[in-house]
Amino acid sequence: MSTSSVSKGCFVFKPSAKKKKKTSSLEDYFTVGCEVAETSEIRFRLCQDLWDKIKTDTEVLQDELNRKILDSLLDFTRKCSSTRQHGDWTSQMRASEIPTAALLLGVNIPDHDMTFQSLSDLLQQSVTPHVASVQAKECAALKYLMKRVLERLMGTDVTMDDDDDDEEEAASIQLHKSVHCSLGTLCDWYSTTTKKSKTGTPGKKRSSSVRDEQQQQPPVVIIFKDLEAFNPRVLQDFILICSRYIERLPLMFIFGIATSPSTIQHMLPHSVSSLLCIELFQSLSCTQHLATVIDKFILTHHFPFKLSSKVMQVLINIFLYHDFTVKNFIKGMQLALLEHFHSQPLSVLCCKKREALYNVMRLSHRDLERIRQLPSFKSYVEKQDPQEQADLLKDDTHLKDVCQKLIKDLHKYHKNYYPILRCLHSLTSSLPRYPLGKQIRELYLICLEKNVWENEDYQSAMKLLKMLAKDELIASLQRCAEILKCEKMKNALVQLEELLGKFQQLDTATAAETAPSVEESFTSPVKNLQKKTDLFQLQKTLLEMNESRRSKKLSPFEVLRDEALEFIDSLVKNHLSLPESQTLNEVCYYSSSATVRRHINATPRTSIRAALSSPYYYLQNDSLKAEDGSVSNAAPDICIAYKLHLECGRLINLFDWLEAYTTVVSAAEGNDPDSENFGKVDEVKHARFIRAVSELEFLGFIKCTKQKTDHVARLTWGGC
């Protein structure tokens, strides 16, 4: 086979003697480089528990969110199977049509795996044991697609004849036992399997229920996970072949579509798409999925680990502007969780309240000194009287008692924070132009960055709330009452229910209390305008009207409305203060956004260039130390070749490059520059150079060019 690579070769690796490898546990990896090894075991356990909780709850949440769409798909497969077995197949669809479910999932590709896994499990549990899932990357040709389908349906290995490349590739597939394997063989296997299931229970009276009939002739479901990535020609040929066996084999297709349903029309001509009976299914949007995840893991006091505003903003920006993938958002949360427990010794207090209070009493003197160095604790100490300051800074026992109180206050703060946040979002999410955001995550970010009541948008929202109609305001306050009731905030709930009771009493008030008296109606300035008057009298009357408007008393509803909004404002100011203002917030909040961004939004090109330009920082070998802008002649071959290629132009002469490389390597070997063999190319140096050049080509720094046979083209410009 031809190749465009600079080098060609065959490499043989001899099997080494089997050695017992020492396997390291997860705790060992966590402990390496972990600050304060004394508490690393406790921190690892806490981290592992939270990690497992995220994983378990995410899977449950995914199933709950996809329950509706999965149930619809299950009903679709049952309906098609029942229609076929009751003889209504030709009445509802043509005999050659294959029932197909077009599942529109969205562009968040990494999230699809969990959806298809749940779908496969549910199909196998309640509809049919014959389910096969295929991906485009493993089905480049028709024979590979057929091979994957047969292997996953029949549960056996399939070998192929590589010499046959015509359109009838399906007929060239052979089983290990020299059995001709095609869809015809699959039909025979299916018939044999269903007969075994029928005769497996002799003497049992046959039931006429649909479920029993489905068990006797279950459908064969093939799931195409990423339809857009499939070769259209391969897909067309496969559908054409399957349509010929639809009378013998109850096939069903499920297409996973990331973009638009029109993809089917673009990939399949009418002659092929007409063989499919397609029904469209729409899954939940990824933004709704993200909102549910944030509500489950972040906007709750049951999950002790918290993200700062900058880290939260990084994860949300990556989601909104890069991949729309909830799976990657959760991975970012897990990364922040791991970094927090690995780098923060006081994360031993990031747990449930009872365990945190117990861990406080187990803190060593070194840990207590770390508490004294926390910025939030320093601010707390500055507010105390001199005697209390001395006790906090010198008495460890007293400090532990105070820390227990501060931990209780921190948990109480979180317990009250999120219900009030939800109440504020419930009140403002339907206002015009959404001054505090339409999604609760937007309001949460505002509250994390600064005191929300100091924001101009908050003042605008409160003004808009005063303009709400009576029914709208009462409905919003009732939603707040339901939130407070669910979160068990009794004191705030009692006061809010009293206000709602006063609103209800307004409806029963008599109209006579608000109607103007008879004398007032005759002496009002408006009535006087109807009389004949001169310019002076008109001006006087208008001034009286203006003064009456200014001195007009508020109606009972307006008074009650202002009282309700003042109550909401007081709740916001009491409970939505900044997390940084809470003492010991550092034990729960992770704030290193740069670390998260570096790990998630990696820049491999920059890292590769840095490694090739400064190998010392990666290999930690003193002989590799060099001045800025230079590379030691003892550096790896690829580093030397990379440095030399930076000195060349667009085209690099391989022979000149080899000579320069040989000169540098000869100097590194300590050869005399005046000797005859200095800088001479031998087989070893030539092989090392070719290997370094091949590695640079693999990394994308150079490529072969047809302009000159002994040259390569440089693909990158500029160094680190």
Secondary structure, DSSP 8 states (H G I E B T S, - for coil): ----SS-------------------HHHHHHTT-S-GGGHHHHHHHHHHHHHHHHHHHHHHHHHHTHHHHHHHHHHHHHHHHHHHTT-HHHHS-TT-EEEEEEE--S-GGGHHHHHHHHHHHHHHHT-S-EEEE-GGG-SSHHHHHHHHHHHHHTS-EEE-TT--SS-GGGGEEETTS-EESHHHHHHHHHHHHHHHHHTSTT-----SHHHHHHHS--EEEEES-GGGS-HHHHHHHHHHHHTTTTTS-EEEEEEESS-THHHHHHS-HHHHTTEEEEEEE---HHHHHHHHHHHHTS-TTS--EE-HHHHHHHHHHIIIII--HHHHHHHHHHHHHHHHHH-GGGGG-S-HHHHHHHHHT--HHHHHHHHT-HHHHHHHHTS-HHHHHHHHH-HHHHHHHHHHHHHHHHHHHHHHHHHHHHHHHHHTTSTT-TT-SSHHHHHHHHHHS-GGGSHHHHHHHHHHHTS-HHHHHHHHHHHHHHHHHTT-HHHHHHHHHHHHHHHHHHTS-GGGTS--HHHHHHSHHHHTTS---HHHHHHHHHHHHHHHHT----HHHHHHHHHHHHHHHHHHHH---GGGSTTGGGTEE--HHHHHHHHS--HHHHHHHHHH-THHHH--GGG---TT---TTS-HHHHHHHHHHTS-SEEEHHHHHHHHHHHHHHHTT--TTSTTTT---HHHHHHHHHHHHHHHHHTSEEE-SS-TTEEEE------
